[in-house]
Amino acid sequence: MKKKAIKIWCIVCLIIVFVVAAAMFMNGEDEVQFNTTAVTTGSLDISVMATGYIQPVEEIEVGTQVSGVIEKIYVDYNSQVKKVSCWLNLINLLCRKNSTRPMPN
């Protein structure tokens, strides 16, 4: 009697497993489809236009040893500086330097 009950329980469990598996595979959902394309080389041009004001996260005033007209700036506002970030107009600085020299007699 005990062996017969174990066989019946095994058959019932197998039927439940098959019913659950069939329900999962036959739920009517479509397969996932992917759109693929070949890899190509090209340029990517994106432009963004926005209005408003840009506020820095942290603002620090930095003093300089030399004053003059800045000719080129190589960093953006609020960016970390690791090397020379601007060039001064050397013509004005050289003129001021030469004007302070004494004139030969």
CNS distance restraints for C-alpha pairs under 8 A (distance, minus, plus):
assign (resid   1 and name CA) (resid   5 and name CA) 6.43 0.50 0.50
assign (resid   2 and name CA) (resid   6 and name CA) 6.41 0.50 0.50
assign (resid   3 and name CA) (resid   7 and name CA) 6.27 0.50 0.50
assign (resid   4 and name CA) (resid   8 and name CA) 6.29 0.50 0.50
assign (resid   5 and name CA) (resid   9 and name CA) 6.21 0.50 0.50
assign (resid   6 and name CA) (resid  10 and name CA) 6.18 0.50 0.50
assign (resid   7 and name CA) (resid  11 and name CA) 6.21 0.50 0.50
assign (resid   8 and name CA) (resid  12 and name CA) 6.15 0.50 0.50
assign (resid   9 and name CA) (resid  13 and name CA) 6.10 0.50 0.50
assign (resid  10 and name CA) (resid  14 and name CA) 6.15 0.50 0.50
assign (resid  11 and name CA) (resid  15 and name CA) 6.17 0.50 0.50
assign (resid  12 and name CA) (resid  16 and name CA) 6.25 0.50 0.50
assign (resid  13 and name CA) (resid  17 and name CA) 6.20 0.50 0.50
assign (resid  14 and name CA) (resid  18 and name CA) 6.18 0.50 0.50
assign (resid  15 and name CA) (resid  19 and name CA) 6.12 0.50 0.50
assign (resid  16 and name CA) (resid  20 and name CA) 6.15 0.50 0.50
assign (resid  17 and name CA) (resid  21 and name CA) 6.10 0.50 0.50
assign (resid  18 and name CA) (resid  22 and name CA) 6.00 0.50 0.50
assign (resid  19 and name CA) (resid  23 and name CA) 6.12 0.50 0.50
assign (resid  20 and name CA) (resid  24 and name CA) 6.26 0.50 0.50
assign (resid  21 and name CA) (resid  25 and name CA) 6.33 0.50 0.50
assign (resid  22 and name CA) (resid  26 and name CA) 5.87 0.50 0.50
assign (resid  23 and name CA) (resid  27 and name CA) 5.96 0.50 0.50
assign (resid  56 and name CA) (resid  77 and name CA) 7.50 0.50 0.50
assign (resid  56 and name CA) (resid  78 and name CA) 5.73 0.50 0.50
assign (resid  57 and name CA) (resid  78 and name CA) 7.13 0.50 0.50
assign (resid  58 and name CA) (resid  78 and name CA) 7.10 0.50 0.50
assign (resid  59 and name CA) (resid  78 and name CA) 7.12 0.50 0.50
assign (resid  68 and name CA) (resid  88 and name CA) 6.18 0.50 0.50
assign (resid  68 and name CA) (resid  89 and name CA) 6.81 0.50 0.50
assign (resid  68 and name CA) (resid  92 and name CA) 7.37 0.50 0.50
assign (resid  68 and name CA) (resid  93 and name CA) 6.94 0.50 0.50
assign (resid  69 and name CA) (resid  88 and name CA) 5.60 0.50 0.50
assign (resid  69 and name CA) (resid  89 and name CA) 5.45 0.50 0.50
assign (resid  69 and name CA) (resid  92 and name CA) 7.89 0.50 0.50
assign (resid  70 and name CA) (resid  86 and name CA) 6.80 0.50 0.50
assign (resid  70 and name CA) (resid  87 and name CA) 5.88 0.50 0.50
assign (resid  70 and name CA) (resid  88 and name CA) 4.32 0.50 0.50
assign (resid  70 and name CA) (resid  89 and name CA) 5.84 0.50 0.50
assign (resid  71 and name CA) (resid  86 and name CA) 7.30 0.50 0.50
assign (resid  71 and name CA) (resid  87 and name CA) 5.51 0.50 0.50
assign (resid  71 and name CA) (resid  88 and name CA) 5.15 0.50 0.50
assign (resid  71 and name CA) (resid  89 and name CA) 5.17 0.50 0.50
assign (resid  72 and name CA) (resid  86 and name CA) 5.38 0.50 0.50
assign (resid  72 and name CA) (resid  87 and name CA) 5.31 0.50 0.50
assign (resid  72 and name CA) (resid  88 and name CA) 7.22 0.50 0.50
assign (resid  73 and name CA) (resid  85 and name CA) 5.96 0.50 0.50
assign (resid  73 and name CA) (resid  86 and name CA) 4.28 0.50 0.50
assign (resid  73 and name CA) (resid  87 and name CA) 6.73 0.50 0.50
assign (resid  74 and name CA) (resid  85 and name CA) 5.01 0.50 0.50
assign (resid  74 and name CA) (resid  86 and name CA) 5.69 0.50 0.50
assign (resid  75 and name CA) (resid  79 and name CA) 6.62 0.50 0.50
assign (resid  75 and name CA) (resid  81 and name CA) 7.28 0.50 0.50
assign (resid  75 and name CA) (resid  85 and name CA) 5.84 0.50 0.50
assign (resid  75 and name CA) (resid  86 and name CA) 7.76 0.50 0.50
assign (resid  81 and name CA) (resid  85 and name CA) 6.75 0.50 0.50
assign (resid  89 and name CA) (resid  93 and name CA) 7.05 0.50 0.50
assign (resid  90 and name CA) (resid  94 and name CA) 5.99 0.50 0.50
assign (resid  91 and name CA) (resid  95 and name CA) 6.17 0.50 0.50
assign (resid  92 and name CA) (resid  96 and name CA) 6.26 0.50 0.50
assign (resid  93 and name CA) (resid  97 and name CA) 6.16 0.50 0.50
assign (resid  94 and name CA) (resid  98 and name CA) 6.08 0.50 0.50
assign (resid  95 and name CA) (resid  99 and name CA) 6.06 0.50 0.50
assign (resid  96 and name CA) (resid 100 and name CA) 6.50 0.50 0.50
assign (resid  97 and name CA) (resid 101 and name CA) 6.97 0.50 0.50
